[in-house]
Amino acid sequence: MGHFTINLPNNLQGDVRFGTIKKKSLFWDFFRTKKSNDDIKTGYIIKIEPTSTDHNEYRLLKTKEGKWSSEDAGGFQVSPDDEISIAIKSAIDNYESQQ
């Protein structure tokens, strides 16, 4: 799990925590010799400070290819696309491209 801070419009800051999310496998997947890693995504939990009136926590997913996903994965519910979500995605992409 990693951690960093991003700056957002309207003097807001986002506290970003991220980690790997794997889709829950079924019982018979345990017996496979070759496991598929197609369902591995990076999950981001962003807490907004100072707290906005609408939402103070956002959950976003990114695929291995670097595309933002709107699907829920393994009980990880993704926040809907809105103005702040788009700003968060852009700030995370900028931060990661600098690393």
C-alpha positions, 0 to 999 in steps of 0.5 A: 500500500502506498500513500501520497497527497494531491492538490485539487481545484478550490484549495482542496487536497486529496490524501491518496492511498493505493494498493493492488486489488485482485478479483476474488477467485472461486474455489476451483481456481485454487486447483489451476496450475496457471493462474490468470493475472487479468483481474489485477487492478490498482485501487485508490482511496482518496480522502478530501480535505477540507471536507467538501459538502458532497463527498469526502471519500472517493474510490477509483480503479485503474487497470494494469494498462493504465486505464481508469475503470468504472467496474466494481472489483472484489467488493471495491465500489467505484465512485461515480464520475463527477467533476471532482473524480475527473480532477482526482484522476488527472492529478493522480496521472500527473503524479504517477507520470512524474515518478 
